[in-house]
Amino acid sequence: MSNYNWNYPTTIWVGKDRIKDLYLACLNLKIQNPLFVTDKDLINLPMVKEVISKIKNKIDNIEVFSDFSGNPFGENVEEGVKEFKKNNCDGVIAFGGGSGLDVGKAIAFMSAQTRPIWDFEDIGDYWKRADEKNISPIIAIPTTAGTGSETGRASAIINKDTGIKKIIFHPKFLPSIVILDPILTKDLSPRLTGATGMDALAHNLEAFCAPGFHPMADGIAIEGMRLIKKSLLKSVKNGSDLDARSDLLAAASMGSTAFQKGLGAIHSLSHPLNAQFNIHHGLSNAIFMPYVLTFNKENIEERIISICDYLNLSKSFDAFLEWILELRKELNIPHKLSDVIETNKMNLNDLSKMAFEDPSTSSNPKKLTINDMKVMYEHSILGKLF
């Protein structure tokens, strides 16, 4: 494998063992006292301990913050900001899956703010409320290939008071340097490899189907889907296939880059469940995918057919749908929401309202109502496609 340096949408260092260049990334950004942010599950892994140990040999002052887990809360960011300020940190190394990256990015951003994090929700021009003067630089290092948060300009954070997952946005959430090293993902379990890969697929697919003119996003999304089709099952079956792992890392970063165009109902339906039931985001996206596809069919059929040749599929909406269904089956992803959640505990009226108010709803290809959300939840519980 060769090494590459990409500069779109930000500086991206790609290749086997590029984690060894972490010190160079700190030098490049003039970070002398970083806060290393990762979640409480990763912090105890030998791989992570080794990364921290090696960077400590090069940098005198490095602090670690890891007091959070998947689906993080606003309080986790507040605690991280306190650590950042207490230790006079001047940058963040965000390391891990979506939670580690989202919390790290939010800490770097919020360390310069006086307003609460919820004032920067992805609504209209809320991001212009920010004080941009002292937002610290961010180095992002993903250990999963799903969220693409390393190339995103937002973090998904749960408001504990309301139980709602909020998208916090500012252009400076975008990390300054990203390190994509497949070595860091090779020990990811087949289950998580599958779920995170389906998350990346959801990002690329919804971005491509979102209305509006953004040919750069469309092109990135199509190639992201091709890479997932080529390499997701390979990675699940052989986690040590570094070429396949690299494809998935690229596809995840591409999905996040592409969805600046927009997302859709897959994410609108997922976010409330992630917050209320702590279900893995990639898993919920994978479950909802065929229900949303068939619900949106009349609005997206031509676009889906237009990419079937490139994906080496028969030129029909049904062939694309069959690929999604078969892929889920091979990844052992349940077809019904009722297979992973005690659906009698779901308040469909409340969840449907949350889903309708999610920022992803506005860019769904088909205009949505609260009742549409409820109907899609009901179909996913029963396993009934539209």
C-alpha positions, 0 to 999 in steps of 0.5 A: 500500500502506498501513502497519500495526502489529500486536501479535500475537504481538509488535509487527510493523511491516508495509509498504513501506519500513518498513526506514526505521523501524529506528532508531525500533525501536532507540529504542523498545527503548533499544538504543544499541549493537546487534550487526547479525547477518546471514549471509556471503552477504547482508553483501556485497549493496548492499541490506544495505550500505545498511541498515547505512550508514543505521543507522550515520548514526543510531547511533554504535556498531553492530557487524556479525557475519556469519561464518556461512552457511545451516544454522548451527552452535553454534560460530557462535553462540558466536563471535557471543556473543564479539563481542557481549560484546567490544563491549558490545552491548545488543541484536541486529538479526537480519537475513536468512533463517532462518539470520540470524534464528536466529543473531541470536536465539540470540546475544541469548539466549546472551549472558546464559547460562553454560550451553552452548546445548544445555542449552536444547534444546526438551525438557520444561522445559529452557527454565527453566534459563535466566537471564532477567535480562539477555537482550538485546532483538531486532529481527528483519527477514526477507529471505525469506518462509519460516521465520517465525523472526521470530515464533518462540520458538526457533532451529534450530542444528546440533550439529557433534559429533553432526551433529544439528539441535537446536531451542533454545527459550525464550520470550524468543527471540521478537523484541520488534519485527519489521519486515516490508518487502516491498522487502527480498524483491523481489530473491529469486530465483524458486527461493528464493522457491518453496522458502521459500514451501513452507517457510511452507506446511509450517509452516501445514499441519502446525500445522493438522493437529497434534492438540490444541485451539488454535483461534487457531493453526488460524485463523492457519494456514488464512489463512496457507495461503490467502495462499500459494495466492493469492500464491506463484506470483505472487511467483515469476513477478513478484518486484516484485509487492509485494502478493504479497510482503507476503502471503508475508511475512505467511504466513511469520510466521503459520506460525511463530505457528501452529506453537506448536501443533505440527509433524509428520513433514515437519519430522522428516524434513527436519531430519536431511537439513538437518544431514547434507547441507546441503539447503535446509530449504524444499526438503526440506519441499516434497519430503516434503510429499505423502509425509507427507500421504498417510501421515497421510491416515487421521488428517487427511482430515476436517480437510483436507476442512474447509478446501477451500472456504476455499482454493477447492478441491474438497472432497476430500483428493485435490483438496488433494493434487493442489494440492500436487503441481501447485504443486511442479511449477510451482515446479520442485521435484523429486518425489523425494529422489533428485533432490537427494541421492546417496541411496547416501550416506544411512544410513537407519537413522541418519537414521530414528533422528534423525527419530524423536527430533526434537521435531516427531515428537511432534505428528504427527497419526499416532503414529510409529515409527522404522520409519515414518520409514524407510519415508517416507524410502524412499517419498520416494527412490522417488517413491511416495506412500502 
